[in-house]
């Protein structure tokens, strides 16, 4: 059985904690890598250093975005501020693309100038530390996402998963270059890092775009919502279900067919009870249920709404 999602307050607390950890991790790794790269000249380490710098910017954007997304609705934003998370994810994707381009440029320069790597031991050591720290952060993010939904944290996690892969590749490249004395291996590792980052950026872009374009929730989530509503035998069916995620908020709208002989007060009671059942599974949901007289309803709400169908 699917577990209920946490409420808005708990989600906000979870995202605040994990984004603060993300910023701290990125700052420490950036400082270490920058120093060692300065002395070693490794392309693979340079690639990882540049990525950590962009990680810090992206993590900082996510840090502020999740806090803004949790701000309650106001007069100018009646649906809340949840899409701030998606914008932060798009920023992450753009920064990753920029990082990959920088790495490709630097790798080509090293190929042309045939530069070698020095202080390989330092480079290997800092990459090993980076792998351990990044792995710990990814574990923390994964645990948080199992409890609550956040497109910003999900994007940050995808970014750091790509970092984890890039750090492993960079470590192999630097170590192989040092042991075999073949500088081309270090350059090849840098190119592989760029490829991994591009792949991760595409995944982040897709997830953020889906939320900005108001993509429907997955089919299993929609089926669960319908099942919760139809637990009441007085509800003959549900149609025109619309769902979308906006940061920590899930927006749910639908039409419910009720006995046309019910009083307005009784129909209202049925609808409120259905909303409460949905809230047990989606405590951070914004729900709107329109009651239709079963067998007597007719198209309304304009052609745009009717065209969605269900």
Secondary structure, 3 states (H helix, E strand, C coil): CCCCECCHHHHHHHHHHHHHHHHHHHHHHHHHHHHHHHHHCCHHHHHHHHHHHHHHHHHHHHHHHHHHHCCCCCCCCCCCCCCHHHHHHHHHHHHHHHHHHHHHHHHHHHHHHCCCCCCHHHHHHHHHHHHHHHHHHHHHHHHHHHHCCCHHHHHHHHHHHHHHHHHHHHHHHHHHHHHHCCHHHHHHHHHHHHHHHHHHHHHHHHHHHHHHCCCCCCHHHHHHHHHHHCCCCCEEEEEEEEEEEECCEEEEEEEEEECCCCCHHHHHHHHHHHHHHHHHHECCEEEEEEEEECCCCCCCCCHHHHHHCC
